[in-house]
Amino acid sequence: MERIVVVGAGVVGTTAAWVAARDRAADEVVLVDPASGSGASWVAGGMLAPITEAWPGEREVLELGAASLARWPAFAAAVEEASRRRVGLRTEGTLAVVVDAADREDLDRIVAHLRAWGRDAERLTGRETRRREPALGPAVRAGIAVPDDLAVDNRMLLAALREAARDAGVVERAESVSAVVDGGVELASGTLAADRVVVAAGAWSATLHPALADLVRPVKGEILRLRARAGSLPPPRHTVRAAVSGRAVYAVPRDDDRLVLGATQYEVGFDPDVTVAGVRDLLADAERVLPGIGDYALEESAASFRPGTADNLPVFGPVPGGPEGLLACFGHGRNGILLTALTADVMAALYAGAAVPDDIRTLVEVTT
């Protein structure tokens, strides 16, 4: 009997397990995680926004994100059909806004880069931006509208993927993996044999085998979850990405008048604490852009770790120097939720021994 073990039950790992079971890539698929869905996937903002995430010098990141975004409607529909649950896909689009002259110059440079790369963005004045999104405050001086940059409710997506995986026959084990070894993985309860091991443990992937040690690192981020109270102004309809005195902040609407604010970014290793300075800066910057949130309830603060790579691109495929059957599926960085749709196609190809789809073959790093 052939067995695939997937290590890590965030959106990436759960997708990898679901695809393996759905496609009958093995007789048994086991998904191992001591706390399913509790890492970066749980804390994520859920933006599907490769255009407004674009940075000069990161064209490959943009093109990979755009390729995944194009897959998202079909991926969302497939997950919803398989799980009989909604994933909370939002199609209102994204507004990127700025509040001072220096940030406006940066916005102009980003627009210029996007257009040079064949990606258009509608440039808006402050007044036009506020007309598009009444929740924005008078400090907003300019913006761009990107209707194709979407968002999804990460927690609804996690629940739907987990249900789809279970229905496809994935076996869940709530245990910690201490190492990947020849022929399987080491658990506290002993060795779990496997013909193939998919490491999808995000920033923790580097700890599971020496061959993985230099491929991924933790990049800490903090988020806040807010709720509009009775009598408060409603949250924005669009996802709002803002630059405030050089700092990035985003606000992603959720159902039931809720809003997710993020995201700080620190290279501090596995430091799990939410800091006072991080909360202060997120709230102060977000309130300059969306002044109505000062009346909201603060429901949650959380921190987790994005899996960063040297080139900000994910790592897929067999790992040189690793045990036979070891497959990497990590390093999605700040775009983990966005790249989940593409990950499904990449892993389906790897399981089948087929070529990675043509539109992404030159963009994903397959380690062979």
Solvent accessible surface area in square Angstrom, and as a share of the most:
residue,aa,sasa,rsa
1,M,165,0.74
2,E,61,0.28
3,R,53,0.19
4,I,0,0.00
5,V,0,0.00
6,V,0,0.00
7,V,8,0.05
8,G,6,0.06
9,A,3,0.03
10,G,21,0.21
11,V,3,0.02
12,V,19,0.11
13,G,0,0.00
14,T,4,0.02
15,T,0,0.00
16,A,0,0.00
17,A,0,0.00
18,W,8,0.03
19,V,0,0.00
20,A,0,0.00
21,A,14,0.11
22,R,109,0.40
23,D,66,0.34
24,R,211,0.77
25,A,20,0.16
26,A,16,0.13
27,D,104,0.54
28,E,41,0.18
29,V,4,0.03
30,V,3,0.02
31,L,5,0.02
32,V,1,0.01
33,D,27,0.14
34,P,81,0.51
35,A,51,0.40
36,S,37,0.24
37,G,10,0.10
38,S,65,0.42
39,G,23,0.22
40,A,35,0.28
41,S,16,0.10
42,W,101,0.35
43,V,12,0.07
44,A,24,0.19
45,G,5,0.05
46,G,2,0.02
47,M,24,0.11
48,L,0,0.00
49,A,1,0.01
50,P,5,0.03
51,I,13,0.07
52,T,17,0.10
53,E,16,0.07
54,A,8,0.06
55,W,123,0.43
56,P,56,0.35
57,G,75,0.72
58,E,36,0.16
59,R,114,0.42
60,E,89,0.40
61,V,16,0.09
62,L,2,0.01
63,E,38,0.17
64,L,2,0.01
65,G,1,0.01
66,A,14,0.11
67,A,14,0.11
68,S,0,0.00
69,L,20,0.10
70,A,82,0.64
71,R,42,0.15
72,W,0,0.00
73,P,75,0.47
74,A,74,0.57
75,F,15,0.06
76,A,4,0.03
77,A,59,0.45
78,A,39,0.31
79,V,0,0.00
80,E,58,0.26
81,E,142,0.64
82,A,33,0.25
83,S,3,0.02
84,R,174,0.63
85,R,116,0.42
86,R,142,0.52
87,V,0,0.00
88,G,6,0.06
89,L,50,0.25
90,R,50,0.18
91,T,92,0.54
92,E,71,0.32
93,G,4,0.04
94,T,2,0.01
95,L,3,0.01
96,A,11,0.09
97,V,2,0.01
98,V,4,0.02
99,V,6,0.03
100,D,35,0.18
101,A,49,0.38
102,A,66,0.51
103,D,4,0.02
104,R,82,0.30
105,E,99,0.45
106,D,56,0.29
107,L,9,0.04
108,D,63,0.33
109,R,126,0.46
110,I,36,0.18
111,V,7,0.04
112,A,60,0.47
113,H,66,0.29
114,L,1,0.00
115,R,126,0.46
116,A,83,0.64
117,W,38,0.13
118,G,69,0.66
119,R,73,0.27
120,D,111,0.57
121,A,3,0.03
122,E,84,0.38
123,R,79,0.29
124,L,7,0.03
125,T,75,0.44
126,G,7,0.07
127,R,173,0.63
128,E,65,0.29
129,T,0,0.00
130,R,73,0.27
131,R,163,0.59
132,R,94,0.34
133,E,4,0.02
134,P,104,0.65
135,A,23,0.18
136,L,10,0.05
137,G,2,0.02
138,P,117,0.74
139,A,34,0.27
140,V,1,0.01
141,R,106,0.39
142,A,2,0.01
143,G,0,0.00
144,I,2,0.01
145,A,7,0.06
146,V,8,0.04
147,P,93,0.59
148,D,98,0.51
149,D,0,0.00
150,L,21,0.11
151,A,2,0.01
152,V,0,0.00
153,D,18,0.09
154,N,0,0.00
155,R,40,0.15
156,M,53,0.24
157,L,0,0.00
158,L,15,0.08
159,A,38,0.29
160,A,0,0.00
161,L,0,0.00
162,R,88,0.32
163,E,38,0.17
164,A,1,0.01
165,A,2,0.02
166,R,114,0.42
167,D,76,0.39
168,A,40,0.31
169,G,48,0.46
170,V,9,0.05
171,V,67,0.39
172,E,54,0.24
173,R,78,0.29
174,A,85,0.66
175,E,39,0.17
176,S,63,0.41
177,V,19,0.11
178,S,79,0.51
179,A,31,0.24
180,V,4,0.03
181,V,46,0.26
182,D,121,0.63
183,G,44,0.43
184,G,1,0.01
185,V,0,0.00
186,E,56,0.25
187,L,11,0.06
188,A,106,0.82
189,S,83,0.54
190,G,33,0.31
191,T,82,0.48
192,L,13,0.06
193,A,58,0.45
194,A,13,0.10
195,D,77,0.40
196,R,49,0.18
197,V,6,0.03
198,V,0,0.00
199,V,0,0.00
200,A,8,0.06
201,A,20,0.15
202,G,20,0.19
203,A,2,0.02
204,W,106,0.37
205,S,0,0.00
206,A,19,0.15
207,T,87,0.51
208,L,11,0.05
209,H,35,0.16
210,P,115,0.72
211,A,27,0.21
212,L,0,0.00
213,A,51,0.40
214,D,142,0.74
215,L,52,0.26
216,V,10,0.05
217,R,94,0.34
218,P,22,0.14
219,V,10,0.05
220,K,2,0.01
221,G,6,0.06
222,E,0,0.00
223,I,4,0.02
224,L,0,0.00
225,R,30,0.11
226,L,4,0.02
227,R,79,0.29
228,A,13,0.10
229,R,119,0.43
230,A,110,0.85
231,G,85,0.82
232,S,20,0.13
233,L,118,0.59
234,P,90,0.56
235,P,18,0.11
236,P,4,0.02
237,R,128,0.47
238,H,23,0.10
239,T,5,0.03
240,V,2,0.01
241,R,32,0.12
242,A,9,0.07
243,A,28,0.21
244,V,1,0.01
245,S,68,0.44
246,G,62,0.59
247,R,109,0.40
248,A,57,0.44
249,V,7,0.04
250,Y,22,0.08
251,A,3,0.02
252,V,0,0.00
253,P,4,0.02
254,R,13,0.05
255,D,63,0.33
256,D,112,0.58
257,D,76,0.39
258,R,77,0.28
259,L,0,0.00
260,V,1,0.00
261,L,0,0.00
262,G,0,0.00
263,A,20,0.16
264,T,19,0.11
265,Q,117,0.52
266,Y,69,0.26
267,E,109,0.49
268,V,77,0.44
269,G,31,0.30
270,F,87,0.36
271,D,50,0.26
272,P,92,0.58
273,D,91,0.47
274,V,48,0.27
275,T,48,0.28
276,V,128,0.74
277,A,44,0.34
278,G,1,0.01
279,V,31,0.18
280,R,143,0.52
281,D,37,0.19
282,L,6,0.03
283,L,57,0.28
284,A,52,0.40
285,D,5,0.03
286,A,2,0.02
287,E,76,0.34
288,R,109,0.40
289,V,2,0.01
290,L,5,0.02
291,P,64,0.40
292,G,18,0.18
293,I,11,0.06
294,G,54,0.52
295,D,61,0.32
296,Y,24,0.09
297,A,21,0.16
298,L,94,0.47
299,E,76,0.34
300,E,48,0.22
301,S,54,0.35
302,A,17,0.13
303,A,22,0.17
304,S,11,0.07
305,F,14,0.06
306,R,40,0.14
307,P,15,0.10
308,G,6,0.06
309,T,7,0.04
310,A,112,0.87
311,D,69,0.36
312,N,55,0.28
313,L,9,0.05
314,P,0,0.00
315,V,3,0.02
316,F,0,0.00
317,G,0,0.00
318,P,51,0.32
319,V,12,0.07
320,P,95,0.60
321,G,74,0.71
322,G,23,0.23
323,P,17,0.11
324,E,175,0.78
325,G,23,0.22
326,L,4,0.02
327,L,15,0.07
328,A,0,0.00
329,C,0,0.00
330,F,2,0.01
331,G,0,0.00
332,H,6,0.03
333,G,15,0.14
334,R,75,0.27
335,N,13,0.07
336,G,17,0.17
337,I,11,0.06
338,L,2,0.01
339,L,6,0.03
340,T,0,0.00
341,A,2,0.02
342,L,0,0.00
343,T,0,0.00
344,A,5,0.04
345,D,55,0.29
346,V,0,0.00
347,M,0,0.00
348,A,24,0.19
349,A,10,0.08
350,L,31,0.15
351,Y,16,0.06
352,A,81,0.63
353,G,72,0.69
354,A,60,0.46
355,A,70,0.54
356,V,14,0.08
357,P,38,0.24
358,D,112,0.58
359,D,83,0.43
360,I,0,0.00
361,R,120,0.44
362,T,121,0.71
363,L,25,0.13
364,V,11,0.07
365,E,72,0.32
366,V,44,0.26
367,T,20,0.12
368,T,126,0.73
